[in-house]
Amino acid sequence: MPLRDEIAELLRMPENGAGAPTLDTIETTLTDGYAEALALEAERWRIERRLGEVARDAAEVSAHSVAAELAELSDRLETADGELTRLRSLLHNLQARRRHLRRSRS
């Protein structure tokens, strides 16, 4: 199951009582989620760097080739941005769930 689906499932579970996720489960999932967010940010950085390289070297290759690569890179960047936005939102909600669980145990 993809990580975003796992997080969404945790958020649908009861906050306490039977069927509620454990604090360990939430914290492990948060750690995995933050690692995935960092990987997505790294991918965005690589795409942005490549966009700059393509723009810089545009005079050396055909306009069709440049246009095709720029379109593909733009699509990839948009996809990464969307995934990162959705993941951050889920992580924010799961972090709030963790805070609530910790407070209720104090």
Number of C-alpha atoms within 10 A of each C-alpha: 5 6 14 18 12 13 19 15 11 20 18 11 13 11 16 11 8 8 10 13 19 14 14 10 12 19 14 12 19 20 13 13 21 15 12 16 19 13 13 19 15 13 16 20 13 14 19 16 11 15 20 13 11 19 13 10 11 14 10 9 10 9 11 9 12 18 14 11 16 18 13 14 19 15 12 16 20 13 14 19 16 12 15 19 13 13 22 16 12 19 22 13 15 21 15 12 17 21 12 12 17 11 9 9 6 5
